[in-house]
Amino acid sequence: MDHAIRLKRLKFRSWHRGTKEADLMIGGFFDAHGAGWTPDQLDWFEALLEEQDVDIMGWAIGSLPCPPEWDGPMMEAMRSLSYVPVPR
């Protein structure tokens, strides 16, 4: 698949999760970091999108233990939550 098309597809899937909270967390993470990801990182994120939103969000905020297959530098970046817009 063409890289640009893959990014567009992942952006859409990131921002259309089903709840506003998941859209902000997962879509915001993709928007903040996705353009610079390697093909392996894109593979990781694409596979992560197959998981349930409540699990992804729980792993990212630390309310659920993160399975070893998802724990690593990418999940650490997701845990920072610095990419989620907070209205003031």
SEDO-344613 format. One record per atom (N, C-alpha, C): atom name; x negated, y, z. Coordinates in Angstrom, 1 decimal, always signed. Layout:
<pt><lummar>CA</lummar><px>X</px><py>Y</py><pz>Z</pz></pt>
...
// end
This chain:
<pt><lummar>N</lummar><px>-0.8</px><py>-1.2</py><pz>+0.0</pz></pt>
<pt><lummar>CA</lummar><px>+0.0</px><py>+0.0</py><pz>+0.0</pz></pt>
<pt><lummar>C</lummar><px>-0.9</px><py>+1.2</py><pz>+0.0</pz></pt>
<pt><lummar>N</lummar><px>-0.5</px><py>+2.2</py><pz>-0.8</pz></pt>
<pt><lummar>CA</lummar><px>-1.2</px><py>+3.5</py><pz>-0.8</pz></pt>
<pt><lummar>C</lummar><px>-1.3</px><py>+4.1</py><pz>+0.6</pz></pt>
<pt><lummar>N</lummar><px>-2.4</px><py>+4.7</py><pz>+0.9</pz></pt>
<pt><lummar>CA</lummar><px>-2.6</px><py>+5.3</py><pz>+2.2</pz></pt>
<pt><lummar>C</lummar><px>-1.6</px><py>+6.4</py><pz>+2.6</pz></pt>
<pt><lummar>N</lummar><px>-1.4</px><py>+7.3</py><pz>+1.6</pz></pt>
<pt><lummar>CA</lummar><px>-0.4</px><py>+8.4</py><pz>+1.8</pz></pt>
<pt><lummar>C</lummar><px>+1.0</px><py>+7.9</py><pz>+2.1</pz></pt>
<pt><lummar>N</lummar><px>+1.4</px><py>+6.9</py><pz>+1.3</pz></pt>
<pt><lummar>CA</lummar><px>+2.7</px><py>+6.3</py><pz>+1.5</pz></pt>
<pt><lummar>C</lummar><px>+2.8</px><py>+5.6</py><pz>+2.8</pz></pt>
<pt><lummar>N</lummar><px>+1.7</px><py>+4.9</py><pz>+3.2</pz></pt>
<pt><lummar>CA</lummar><px>+1.7</px><py>+4.2</py><pz>+4.5</pz></pt>
<pt><lummar>C</lummar><px>+1.9</px><py>+5.3</py><pz>+5.7</pz></pt>
<pt><lummar>N</lummar><px>+1.2</px><py>+6.4</py><pz>+5.6</pz></pt>
<pt><lummar>CA</lummar><px>+1.3</px><py>+7.4</py><pz>+6.6</pz></pt>
<pt><lummar>C</lummar><px>+2.7</px><py>+8.0</py><pz>+6.6</pz></pt>
<pt><lummar>N</lummar><px>+3.3</px><py>+8.2</py><pz>+5.5</pz></pt>
<pt><lummar>CA</lummar><px>+4.7</px><py>+8.7</py><pz>+5.5</pz></pt>
<pt><lummar>C</lummar><px>+5.7</px><py>+7.7</py><pz>+6.1</pz></pt>
<pt><lummar>N</lummar><px>+5.5</px><py>+6.5</py><pz>+5.8</pz></pt>
<pt><lummar>CA</lummar><px>+6.3</px><py>+5.4</py><pz>+6.3</pz></pt>
<pt><lummar>C</lummar><px>+6.2</px><py>+5.3</py><pz>+7.8</pz></pt>
<pt><lummar>N</lummar><px>+5.0</px><py>+5.4</py><pz>+8.3</pz></pt>
<pt><lummar>CA</lummar><px>+4.7</px><py>+5.3</py><pz>+9.8</pz></pt>
<pt><lummar>C</lummar><px>+5.3</px><py>+6.5</py><pz>+10.5</pz></pt>
<pt><lummar>N</lummar><px>+5.2</px><py>+7.7</py><pz>+9.8</pz></pt>
<pt><lummar>CA</lummar><px>+5.7</px><py>+8.9</py><pz>+10.4</pz></pt>
<pt><lummar>C</lummar><px>+7.2</px><py>+8.8</py><pz>+10.6</pz></pt>
<pt><lummar>N</lummar><px>+7.9</px><py>+8.3</py><pz>+9.6</pz></pt>
<pt><lummar>CA</lummar><px>+9.3</px><py>+8.1</py><pz>+9.6</pz></pt>
<pt><lummar>C</lummar><px>+9.7</px><py>+7.1</py><pz>+10.7</pz></pt>
<pt><lummar>N</lummar><px>+9.0</px><py>+6.0</py><pz>+10.8</pz></pt>
<pt><lummar>CA</lummar><px>+9.3</px><py>+5.0</py><pz>+11.8</pz></pt>
<pt><lummar>C</lummar><px>+9.0</px><py>+5.5</py><pz>+13.2</pz></pt>
<pt><lummar>N</lummar><px>+8.0</px><py>+6.4</py><pz>+13.3</pz></pt>
<pt><lummar>CA</lummar><px>+7.7</px><py>+6.9</py><pz>+14.6</pz></pt>
<pt><lummar>C</lummar><px>+8.7</px><py>+7.9</py><pz>+15.1</pz></pt>
<pt><lummar>N</lummar><px>+9.3</px><py>+8.6</py><pz>+14.2</pz></pt>
<pt><lummar>CA</lummar><px>+10.3</px><py>+9.7</py><pz>+14.6</pz></pt>
<pt><lummar>C</lummar><px>+11.7</px><py>+9.2</py><pz>+14.6</pz></pt>
<pt><lummar>N</lummar><px>+12.0</px><py>+8.0</py><pz>+14.2</pz></pt>
<pt><lummar>CA</lummar><px>+13.4</px><py>+7.4</py><pz>+14.2</pz></pt>
<pt><lummar>C</lummar><px>+13.5</px><py>+6.2</py><pz>+15.0</pz></pt>
<pt><lummar>N</lummar><px>+13.2</px><py>+6.3</py><pz>+16.3</pz></pt>
<pt><lummar>CA</lummar><px>+13.2</px><py>+5.2</py><pz>+17.2</pz></pt>
<pt><lummar>C</lummar><px>+14.6</px><py>+4.9</py><pz>+17.8</pz></pt>
<pt><lummar>N</lummar><px>+15.4</px><py>+5.9</py><pz>+18.0</pz></pt>
<pt><lummar>CA</lummar><px>+16.7</px><py>+5.6</py><pz>+18.5</pz></pt>
<pt><lummar>C</lummar><px>+17.1</px><py>+6.4</py><pz>+19.7</pz></pt>
<pt><lummar>N</lummar><px>+16.1</px><py>+6.9</py><pz>+20.4</pz></pt>
<pt><lummar>CA</lummar><px>+16.3</px><py>+7.9</py><pz>+21.5</pz></pt>
<pt><lummar>C</lummar><px>+15.4</px><py>+9.1</py><pz>+21.4</pz></pt>
<pt><lummar>N</lummar><px>+15.8</px><py>+10.2</py><pz>+21.9</pz></pt>
<pt><lummar>CA</lummar><px>+15.0</px><py>+11.4</py><pz>+21.8</pz></pt>
<pt><lummar>C</lummar><px>+13.7</px><py>+11.3</py><pz>+22.5</pz></pt>
<pt><lummar>N</lummar><px>+13.7</px><py>+10.6</py><pz>+23.7</pz></pt>
<pt><lummar>CA</lummar><px>+12.5</px><py>+10.4</py><pz>+24.4</pz></pt>
<pt><lummar>C</lummar><px>+11.4</px><py>+9.6</py><pz>+23.7</pz></pt>
<pt><lummar>N</lummar><px>+11.9</px><py>+8.5</py><pz>+23.1</pz></pt>
<pt><lummar>CA</lummar><px>+11.0</px><py>+7.6</py><pz>+22.3</pz></pt>
<pt><lummar>C</lummar><px>+10.5</px><py>+8.4</py><pz>+21.0</pz></pt>
<pt><lummar>N</lummar><px>+11.4</px><py>+9.1</py><pz>+20.4</pz></pt>
<pt><lummar>CA</lummar><px>+11.0</px><py>+9.9</py><pz>+19.2</pz></pt>
<pt><lummar>C</lummar><px>+9.8</px><py>+10.9</py><pz>+19.6</pz></pt>
<pt><lummar>N</lummar><px>+10.0</px><py>+11.6</py><pz>+20.7</pz></pt>
<pt><lummar>CA</lummar><px>+9.0</px><py>+12.6</py><pz>+21.2</pz></pt>
<pt><lummar>C</lummar><px>+7.7</px><py>+11.9</py><pz>+21.5</pz></pt>
<pt><lummar>N</lummar><px>+7.8</px><py>+10.8</py><pz>+22.2</pz></pt>
<pt><lummar>CA</lummar><px>+6.5</px><py>+10.1</py><pz>+22.7</pz></pt>
<pt><lummar>C</lummar><px>+5.8</px><py>+9.5</py><pz>+21.5</pz></pt>
<pt><lummar>N</lummar><px>+6.5</px><py>+8.6</py><pz>+20.8</pz></pt>
<pt><lummar>CA</lummar><px>+5.9</px><py>+7.8</py><pz>+19.7</pz></pt>
<pt><lummar>C</lummar><px>+5.6</px><py>+8.7</py><pz>+18.5</pz></pt>
<pt><lummar>N</lummar><px>+6.6</px><py>+9.5</py><pz>+18.1</pz></pt>
<pt><lummar>CA</lummar><px>+6.4</px><py>+10.4</py><pz>+17.0</pz></pt>
<pt><lummar>C</lummar><px>+5.4</px><py>+11.5</py><pz>+17.2</pz></pt>
<pt><lummar>N</lummar><px>+5.4</px><py>+12.0</py><pz>+18.4</pz></pt>
<pt><lummar>CA</lummar><px>+4.4</px><py>+13.0</py><pz>+18.8</pz></pt>
<pt><lummar>C</lummar><px>+3.0</px><py>+12.5</py><pz>+18.8</pz></pt>
<pt><lummar>N</lummar><px>+2.9</px><py>+11.3</py><pz>+19.3</pz></pt>
<pt><lummar>CA</lummar><px>+1.6</px><py>+10.6</py><pz>+19.3</pz></pt>
<pt><lummar>C</lummar><px>+1.1</px><py>+10.4</py><pz>+17.8</pz></pt>
<pt><lummar>N</lummar><px>+2.0</px><py>+10.0</py><pz>+17.0</pz></pt>
<pt><lummar>CA</lummar><px>+1.6</px><py>+9.8</py><pz>+15.6</pz></pt>
<pt><lummar>C</lummar><px>+1.2</px><py>+11.1</py><pz>+14.9</pz></pt>
<pt><lummar>N</lummar><px>+2.0</px><py>+12.2</py><pz>+15.1</pz></pt>
<pt><lummar>CA</lummar><px>+1.7</px><py>+13.5</py><pz>+14.6</pz></pt>
<pt><lummar>C</lummar><px>+0.4</px><py>+14.0</py><pz>+15.0</pz></pt>
<pt><lummar>N</lummar><px>+0.1</px><py>+13.8</py><pz>+16.3</pz></pt>
<pt><lummar>CA</lummar><px>-1.2</px><py>+14.4</py><pz>+16.9</pz></pt>
<pt><lummar>C</lummar><px>-2.4</px><py>+13.6</py><pz>+16.4</pz></pt>
<pt><lummar>N</lummar><px>-2.3</px><py>+12.3</py><pz>+16.2</pz></pt>
<pt><lummar>CA</lummar><px>-3.5</px><py>+11.5</py><pz>+15.9</pz></pt>
<pt><lummar>C</lummar><px>-3.5</px><py>+10.7</py><pz>+14.6</pz></pt>
<pt><lummar>N</lummar><px>-2.3</px><py>+10.5</py><pz>+14.0</pz></pt>
<pt><lummar>CA</lummar><px>-2.2</px><py>+9.5</py><pz>+12.9</pz></pt>
<pt><lummar>C</lummar><px>-3.1</px><py>+9.8</py><pz>+11.7</pz></pt>
<pt><lummar>N</lummar><px>-3.2</px><py>+11.1</py><pz>+11.4</pz></pt>
<pt><lummar>CA</lummar><px>-3.9</px><py>+11.4</py><pz>+10.1</pz></pt>
<pt><lummar>C</lummar><px>-5.4</px><py>+11.0</py><pz>+10.2</pz></pt>
<pt><lummar>N</lummar><px>-6.0</px><py>+11.0</py><pz>+11.4</pz></pt>
<pt><lummar>CA</lummar><px>-7.4</px><py>+10.6</py><pz>+11.5</pz></pt>
<pt><lummar>C</lummar><px>-7.7</px><py>+9.2</py><pz>+11.8</pz></pt>
<pt><lummar>N</lummar><px>-6.6</px><py>+8.3</py><pz>+11.8</pz></pt>
<pt><lummar>CA</lummar><px>-6.8</px><py>+6.9</py><pz>+12.2</pz></pt>
<pt><lummar>C</lummar><px>-7.5</px><py>+6.1</py><pz>+11.1</pz></pt>
<pt><lummar>N</lummar><px>-8.2</px><py>+5.1</py><pz>+11.5</pz></pt>
<pt><lummar>CA</lummar><px>-8.8</px><py>+4.2</py><pz>+10.5</pz></pt>
<pt><lummar>C</lummar><px>-7.8</px><py>+3.2</py><pz>+10.1</pz></pt>
<pt><lummar>N</lummar><px>-8.0</px><py>+2.4</py><pz>+9.1</pz></pt>
<pt><lummar>CA</lummar><px>-7.0</px><py>+1.4</py><pz>+8.7</pz></pt>
<pt><lummar>C</lummar><px>-6.8</px><py>+0.4</py><pz>+9.8</pz></pt>
<pt><lummar>N</lummar><px>-7.8</px><py>+0.1</py><pz>+10.6</pz></pt>
<pt><lummar>CA</lummar><px>-7.5</px><py>-0.8</py><pz>+11.8</pz></pt>
<pt><lummar>C</lummar><px>-6.6</px><py>-0.2</py><pz>+12.8</pz></pt>
<pt><lummar>N</lummar><px>-6.8</px><py>+1.1</py><pz>+13.1</pz></pt>
<pt><lummar>CA</lummar><px>-6.0</px><py>+1.8</py><pz>+14.0</pz></pt>
<pt><lummar>C</lummar><px>-4.5</px><py>+1.9</py><pz>+13.5</pz></pt>
<pt><lummar>N</lummar><px>-4.4</px><py>+2.1</py><pz>+12.2</pz></pt>
<pt><lummar>CA</lummar><px>-3.1</px><py>+2.1</py><pz>+11.6</pz></pt>
<pt><lummar>C</lummar><px>-2.4</px><py>+0.8</py><pz>+11.7</pz></pt>
<pt><lummar>N</lummar><px>-3.2</px><py>-0.3</py><pz>+11.5</pz></pt>
<pt><lummar>CA</lummar><px>-2.6</px><py>-1.7</py><pz>+11.7</pz></pt>
<pt><lummar>C</lummar><px>-2.1</px><py>-1.8</py><pz>+13.1</pz></pt>
<pt><lummar>N</lummar><px>-2.9</px><py>-1.4</py><pz>+14.1</pz></pt>
<pt><lummar>CA</lummar><px>-2.5</px><py>-1.5</py><pz>+15.5</pz></pt>
<pt><lummar>C</lummar><px>-1.2</px><py>-0.7</py><pz>+15.8</pz></pt>
<pt><lummar>N</lummar><px>-1.1</px><py>+0.5</py><pz>+15.3</pz></pt>
<pt><lummar>CA</lummar><px>+0.1</px><py>+1.3</py><pz>+15.5</pz></pt>
<pt><lummar>C</lummar><px>+1.3</px><py>+0.7</py><pz>+14.8</pz></pt>
<pt><lummar>N</lummar><px>+1.1</px><py>+0.2</py><pz>+13.6</pz></pt>
<pt><lummar>CA</lummar><px>+2.2</px><py>-0.4</py><pz>+12.8</pz></pt>
<pt><lummar>C</lummar><px>+2.7</px><py>-1.6</py><pz>+13.6</pz></pt>
<pt><lummar>N</lummar><px>+1.8</px><py>-2.4</py><pz>+14.1</pz></pt>
<pt><lummar>CA</lummar><px>+2.3</px><py>-3.6</py><pz>+14.9</pz></pt>
<pt><lummar>C</lummar><px>+3.0</px><py>-3.1</py><pz>+16.2</pz></pt>
<pt><lummar>N</lummar><px>+2.4</px><py>-2.1</py><pz>+16.8</pz></pt>
<pt><lummar>CA</lummar><px>+3.1</px><py>-1.6</py><pz>+18.1</pz></pt>
<pt><lummar>C</lummar><px>+4.5</px><py>-1.2</py><pz>+17.8</pz></pt>
<pt><lummar>N</lummar><px>+4.8</px><py>-0.6</py><pz>+16.7</pz></pt>
<pt><lummar>CA</lummar><px>+6.1</px><py>-0.1</py><pz>+16.3</pz></pt>
<pt><lummar>C</lummar><px>+7.2</px><py>-1.3</py><pz>+16.3</pz></pt>
<pt><lummar>N</lummar><px>+6.7</px><py>-2.5</py><pz>+16.2</pz></pt>
<pt><lummar>CA</lummar><px>+7.6</px><py>-3.7</py><pz>+16.3</pz></pt>
<pt><lummar>C</lummar><px>+8.0</px><py>-4.0</py><pz>+17.7</pz></pt>
<pt><lummar>N</lummar><px>+7.4</px><py>-3.4</py><pz>+18.7</pz></pt>
<pt><lummar>CA</lummar><px>+7.7</px><py>-3.7</py><pz>+20.1</pz></pt>
<pt><lummar>C</lummar><px>+8.9</px><py>-2.8</py><pz>+20.4</pz></pt>
<pt><lummar>N</lummar><px>+9.6</px><py>-3.2</py><pz>+21.5</pz></pt>
<pt><lummar>CA</lummar><px>+10.7</px><py>-2.4</py><pz>+22.0</pz></pt>
<pt><lummar>C</lummar><px>+10.2</px><py>-1.0</py><pz>+22.6</pz></pt>
<pt><lummar>N</lummar><px>+11.0</px><py>+0.0</py><pz>+22.3</pz></pt>
<pt><lummar>CA</lummar><px>+10.7</px><py>+1.3</py><pz>+22.8</pz></pt>
<pt><lummar>C</lummar><px>+10.5</px><py>+1.4</py><pz>+24.3</pz></pt>
<pt><lummar>N</lummar><px>+11.4</px><py>+0.8</py><pz>+25.0</pz></pt>
<pt><lummar>CA</lummar><px>+11.2</px><py>+0.8</py><pz>+26.5</pz></pt>
<pt><lummar>C</lummar><px>+9.9</px><py>+0.2</py><pz>+27.0</pz></pt>
<pt><lummar>N</lummar><px>+9.4</px><py>-0.8</py><pz>+26.2</pz></pt>
<pt><lummar>CA</lummar><px>+8.1</px><py>-1.4</py><pz>+26.6</pz></pt>
<pt><lummar>C</lummar><px>+7.0</px><py>-0.4</py><pz>+26.3</pz></pt>
<pt><lummar>N</lummar><px>+7.0</px><py>+0.1</py><pz>+25.0</pz></pt>
<pt><lummar>CA</lummar><px>+6.0</px><py>+1.1</py><pz>+24.6</pz></pt>
<pt><lummar>C</lummar><px>+5.9</px><py>+2.2</py><pz>+25.6</pz></pt>
<pt><lummar>N</lummar><px>+7.0</px><py>+2.8</py><pz>+25.9</pz></pt>
<pt><lummar>CA</lummar><px>+7.1</px><py>+3.9</py><pz>+26.8</pz></pt>
<pt><lummar>C</lummar><px>+6.6</px><py>+3.6</py><pz>+28.2</pz></pt>
<pt><lummar>N</lummar><px>+7.0</px><py>+2.4</py><pz>+28.7</pz></pt>
<pt><lummar>CA</lummar><px>+6.6</px><py>+1.9</py><pz>+30.0</pz></pt>
<pt><lummar>C</lummar><px>+5.1</px><py>+1.7</py><pz>+30.1</pz></pt>
<pt><lummar>N</lummar><px>+4.5</px><py>+1.2</py><pz>+29.0</pz></pt>
<pt><lummar>CA</lummar><px>+3.1</px><py>+1.0</py><pz>+29.0</pz></pt>
<pt><lummar>C</lummar><px>+2.3</px><py>+2.3</py><pz>+28.9</pz></pt>
<pt><lummar>N</lummar><px>+2.9</px><py>+3.3</py><pz>+28.2</pz></pt>
<pt><lummar>CA</lummar><px>+2.3</px><py>+4.6</py><pz>+28.0</pz></pt>
<pt><lummar>C</lummar><px>+2.3</px><py>+5.4</py><pz>+29.3</pz></pt>
<pt><lummar>N</lummar><px>+3.4</px><py>+5.3</py><pz>+30.1</pz></pt>
<pt><lummar>CA</lummar><px>+3.5</px><py>+6.1</py><pz>+31.3</pz></pt>
<pt><lummar>C</lummar><px>+3.1</px><py>+5.3</py><pz>+32.5</pz></pt>
<pt><lummar>N</lummar><px>+2.8</px><py>+4.1</py><pz>+32.4</pz></pt>
<pt><lummar>CA</lummar><px>+2.3</px><py>+3.3</py><pz>+33.5</pz></pt>
<pt><lummar>C</lummar><px>+3.3</px><py>+2.6</py><pz>+34.4</pz></pt>
<pt><lummar>N</lummar><px>+4.6</px><py>+2.7</py><pz>+34.0</pz></pt>
<pt><lummar>CA</lummar><px>+5.6</px><py>+2.1</py><pz>+34.8</pz></pt>
<pt><lummar>C</lummar><px>+5.7</px><py>+0.5</py><pz>+34.6</pz></pt>
<pt><lummar>N</lummar><px>+5.1</px><py>+0.1</py><pz>+33.5</pz></pt>
<pt><lummar>CA</lummar><px>+5.0</px><py>-1.4</py><pz>+33.2</pz></pt>
<pt><lummar>C</lummar><px>+3.6</px><py>-1.7</py><pz>+32.9</pz></pt>
<pt><lummar>N</lummar><px>+3.2</px><py>-2.9</py><pz>+33.4</pz></pt>
<pt><lummar>CA</lummar><px>+1.8</px><py>-3.3</py><pz>+33.1</pz></pt>
<pt><lummar>C</lummar><px>+1.6</px><py>-3.5</py><pz>+31.5</pz></pt>
<pt><lummar>N</lummar><px>+0.6</px><py>-3.0</py><pz>+31.0</pz></pt>
<pt><lummar>CA</lummar><px>+0.3</px><py>-3.1</py><pz>+29.6</pz></pt>
<pt><lummar>C</lummar><px>-0.3</px><py>-4.5</py><pz>+29.2</pz></pt>
<pt><lummar>N</lummar><px>+0.3</px><py>-5.2</py><pz>+28.3</pz></pt>
<pt><lummar>CA</lummar><px>-0.3</px><py>-6.5</py><pz>+27.9</pz></pt>
<pt><lummar>C</lummar><px>-1.7</px><py>-6.3</py><pz>+27.3</pz></pt>
<pt><lummar>N</lummar><px>-2.6</px><py>-7.2</py><pz>+27.4</pz></pt>
<pt><lummar>CA</lummar><px>-4.0</px><py>-7.0</py><pz>+27.0</pz></pt>
<pt><lummar>C</lummar><px>-4.1</px><py>-6.7</py><pz>+25.5</pz></pt>
<pt><lummar>N</lummar><px>-3.2</px><py>-7.2</py><pz>+24.7</pz></pt>
<pt><lummar>CA</lummar><px>-3.3</px><py>-7.0</py><pz>+23.2</pz></pt>
<pt><lummar>C</lummar><px>-3.0</px><py>-5.5</py><pz>+22.8</pz></pt>
<pt><lummar>N</lummar><px>-2.4</px><py>-4.8</py><pz>+23.7</pz></pt>
<pt><lummar>CA</lummar><px>-2.0</px><py>-3.4</py><pz>+23.4</pz></pt>
<pt><lummar>C</lummar><px>-2.9</px><py>-2.4</py><pz>+24.2</pz></pt>
<pt><lummar>N</lummar><px>-3.6</px><py>-2.9</py><pz>+25.3</pz></pt>
<pt><lummar>CA</lummar><px>-4.4</px><py>-2.1</py><pz>+26.1</pz></pt>
<pt><lummar>C</lummar><px>-5.7</px><py>-1.8</py><pz>+25.4</pz></pt>
<pt><lummar>N</lummar><px>-6.2</px><py>-0.6</py><pz>+25.4</pz></pt>
<pt><lummar>CA</lummar><px>-7.4</px><py>-0.2</py><pz>+24.8</pz></pt>
<pt><lummar>C</lummar><px>-7.5</px><py>+1.3</py><pz>+24.5</pz></pt>
<pt><lummar>N</lummar><px>-8.4</px><py>+1.7</py><pz>+23.6</pz></pt>
<pt><lummar>CA</lummar><px>-8.5</px><py>+3.1</py><pz>+23.3</pz></pt>
<pt><lummar>C</lummar><px>-7.3</px><py>+3.8</py><pz>+22.8</pz></pt>
<pt><lummar>N</lummar><px>-6.5</px><py>+3.1</py><pz>+22.0</pz></pt>
<pt><lummar>CA</lummar><px>-5.3</px><py>+3.7</py><pz>+21.4</pz></pt>
<pt><lummar>C</lummar><px>-4.3</px><py>+3.9</py><pz>+22.5</pz></pt>
<pt><lummar>N</lummar><px>-4.1</px><py>+2.9</py><pz>+23.3</pz></pt>
<pt><lummar>CA</lummar><px>-3.1</px><py>+3.1</py><pz>+24.4</pz></pt>
<pt><lummar>C</lummar><px>-3.6</px><py>+4.1</py><pz>+25.4</pz></pt>
<pt><lummar>N</lummar><px>-4.8</px><py>+4.2</py><pz>+25.6</pz></pt>
<pt><lummar>CA</lummar><px>-5.4</px><py>+5.3</py><pz>+26.5</pz></pt>
<pt><lummar>C</lummar><px>-5.0</px><py>+6.6</py><pz>+25.9</pz></pt>
<pt><lummar>N</lummar><px>-5.2</px><py>+6.8</py><pz>+24.6</pz></pt>
<pt><lummar>CA</lummar><px>-4.8</px><py>+8.1</py><pz>+24.0</pz></pt>
<pt><lummar>C</lummar><px>-3.3</px><py>+8.3</py><pz>+24.1</pz></pt>
<pt><lummar>N</lummar><px>-2.5</px><py>+7.3</py><pz>+24.0</pz></pt>
<pt><lummar>CA</lummar><px>-1.1</px><py>+7.5</py><pz>+24.2</pz></pt>
<pt><lummar>C</lummar><px>-0.7</px><py>+7.8</py><pz>+25.6</pz></pt>
<pt><lummar>N</lummar><px>-1.5</px><py>+7.3</py><pz>+26.6</pz></pt>
<pt><lummar>CA</lummar><px>-1.2</px><py>+7.6</py><pz>+28.0</pz></pt>
<pt><lummar>C</lummar><px>-1.5</px><py>+9.0</py><pz>+28.3</pz></pt>
<pt><lummar>N</lummar><px>-2.3</px><py>+9.7</py><pz>+27.6</pz></pt>
<pt><lummar>CA</lummar><px>-2.6</px><py>+11.1</py><pz>+27.9</pz></pt>
<pt><lummar>C</lummar><px>-1.4</px><py>+12.0</py><pz>+27.9</pz></pt>
<pt><lummar>N</lummar><px>-0.4</px><py>+11.7</py><pz>+27.0</pz></pt>
<pt><lummar>CA</lummar><px>+0.9</px><py>+12.4</py><pz>+26.9</pz></pt>
<pt><lummar>C</lummar><px>+0.7</px><py>+13.9</py><pz>+26.6</pz></pt>
<pt><lummar>N</lummar><px>-0.6</px><py>+14.3</py><pz>+26.2</pz></pt>
<pt><lummar>CA</lummar><px>-0.8</px><py>+15.7</py><pz>+25.9</pz></pt>
<pt><lummar>C</lummar><px>-0.2</px><py>+16.1</py><pz>+24.6</pz></pt>
<pt><lummar>N</lummar><px>+0.3</px><py>+15.2</py><pz>+23.8</pz></pt>
<pt><lummar>CA</lummar><px>+0.9</px><py>+15.4</py><pz>+22.5</pz></pt>
<pt><lummar>C</lummar><px>+2.4</px><py>+15.7</py><pz>+22.6</pz></pt>
<pt><lummar>N</lummar><px>+3.0</px><py>+15.4</py><pz>+23.7</pz></pt>
<pt><lummar>CA</lummar><px>+4.5</px><py>+15.6</py><pz>+23.9</pz></pt>
<pt><lummar>C</lummar><px>+4.8</px><py>+17.0</py><pz>+24.1</pz></pt>
<pt><lummar>N</lummar><px>+5.6</px><py>+17.7</py><pz>+23.3</pz></pt>
<pt><lummar>CA</lummar><px>+5.9</px><py>+19.1</py><pz>+23.5</pz></pt>
<pt><lummar>C</lummar><px>+6.8</px><py>+19.2</py><pz>+24.7</pz></pt>
<pt><lummar>N</lummar><px>+6.5</px><py>+20.2</py><pz>+25.6</pz></pt>
<pt><lummar>CA</lummar><px>+7.3</px><py>+20.4</py><pz>+26.7</pz></pt>
<pt><lummar>C</lummar><px>+7.8</px><py>+21.9</py><pz>+26.6</pz></pt>
<pt><lummar>N</lummar><px>+9.2</px><py>+22.0</py><pz>+26.5</pz></pt>
<pt><lummar>CA</lummar><px>+9.7</px><py>+23.4</py><pz>+26.4</pz></pt>
<pt><lummar>C</lummar><px>+9.5</px><py>+24.2</py><pz>+27.7</pz></pt>
<pt><lummar>N</lummar><px>+9.2</px><py>+25.4</py><pz>+27.6</pz></pt>
<pt><lummar>CA</lummar><px>+9.0</px><py>+26.2</py><pz>+28.8</pz></pt>
<pt><lummar>C</lummar><px>+9.9</px><py>+27.4</py><pz>+28.7</pz></pt>
// end
